[in-house]
Amino acid sequence: MQRVLAAAVMAALVFGGWHFFQKYQFKGLDNVRIEPRAGAGSAGSASEAGHAVADYGGTIKIASFNIQILGRSKIAQRRVMDVLSDVIRRFDVIAIQEVRANTDDILPRFIETINSGGRKYDYLIGPRLGRSSSKEQYAFVYDTATIEVDRTAMYTVEDRADLLHREPLVGSFRVRGPPASEAFTFTLVNVHTDPDEVPQEVAALAQVYTAVRNDGRGEDDVILVGDLNADEQNFGPLGQLPNITWAISGVPTNTRGNRTYDNLLFHRAATSEFTGLTGVVDLMRDYQLTLDAALEVSDHLPVWAQFSVLEGGQVGRVAERVGTRASGVR
């Protein structure tokens, strides 16, 4: 009887230990703590599994997407919005071009759809821009679980020489998870060139990029993202900036699959957080859409690049904390 009881106790201990380590893990060296394992939360947090707050070994994905006339008509199309919402949930922060509406409810309604499954995304949006009566807005949509935003640092680039139809929107971000002093901080410059003046506007973006990097805030990780209406062979002065590199090369970024328009550009030495992983979301393949159905979503495809959550890509590097100062093109 004692042997049976001892065996039962041992089995319970083994099972209990297995169950414990399935659910929890030890963290830390000097100050050991017990934390739940990713995906081991309650049913209510299941939608967050696999996208938990970034940790020391984590990465984030930064994306850009020209959604092509994101306005009242598109918001009303349930199937289209389901695809767009799912695309957004694949990224930590995404720069959006072509928000086009006369009312201010488009982004709030879009965010509501994105968050309908339990996620917690938020947004930043710039002013209506453009020389014609058809104005557009830039926006940043981000996952509040992994990204925090300095709202006081958002600004529209000053274009005194009127070189651009739509002046870029600048936003400042920091990864959640690591200590604030070691978390990856970065600035995104959201752009959409005019298709009728591509050479002139892409050339002006070289000035924009330089101005934002040298605006006195101390942020070295400046990433220019958006719809340039040009591939890397036609970046001109922008592609000739010292140490400039780009995420997308030789891959179509339009839905019809015959042009490379969208990209992410950054300083290859300064932005060492870049992991080398990039991609273009194929709407037709990923969502099993016909070409016509994919074009209802957008005539552009989302593009993305992956970055470390740690400043400099390693523990111990101290992140620069950005301030606020206007930047301009002269």
Secondary structure, 3 states (H helix, E strand, C coil): CHHHHHHHHHHHHHHHHHHHHHHEEEECCCCCEEEECCCCCCHHHHHHCCCCCCCCCCEEEEEEEEEEEECHHHHCCHHHHHHHHHHHHCCCEEEEEEECCCCCCHHHHHHHHHHHHCCCEEEEECCCECCCCCCEEEEEEEECCCEEECHHHCEECEECCCCCCCCCEEEEEEECCCCCCCECEEEEEEEECCHHHHHHHHHHHHHHHHHHHCCCCCCCCEEEEEECCCCHHHCHHHHHCCCEEECCCCCCCECCCCCCCEEEEEECCCCCCEEEEEEECCHHHHCCCCHHHHHHHCCECCEEEEEECEHHHCCCCCCCCCCCCCCEEC
